[in-house]
Amino acid sequence: VGVKESHQTTIFSIIAAILHLGNLEIQAERDGDACSVSSEDEHLNNFCSLLGVEHSQMQHWLCHRK
């Protein structure tokens, strides 16, 4: 395809992170007005480690709008 191996690794990490994000379990709370993500969720842990983002911040911003 002509893509450098270093770029391929980065692309594969991003794709893997997106796939893990799709498997994340989000629980509804308070009659659907709020939600939460378990800090124990393996897909959230994998997503954060693949992209190098802070676990607690990602857990918070997946469920809050600004």
JOHUKA-V706469 format. One record per backbone hydrogen bond with DSSP energy under -1.0 kcal/mol. NH is the residue of the N-H (numbers start at 1). CO is the residue of the C=O. If there is no record, write none. Layout:
NH;CO
NH;CO
This chain:
8;4
9;5
10;6
11;7
12;8
13;9
14;10
15;11
16;12
17;13
18;14
19;15
20;16
21;17
22;18
27;36
29;34
33;30
34;29
36;27
41;38
45;41
46;42
47;43
48;44
49;45
50;46
51;47
52;48
53;48
58;54
59;55
60;56
61;57
62;58
63;60
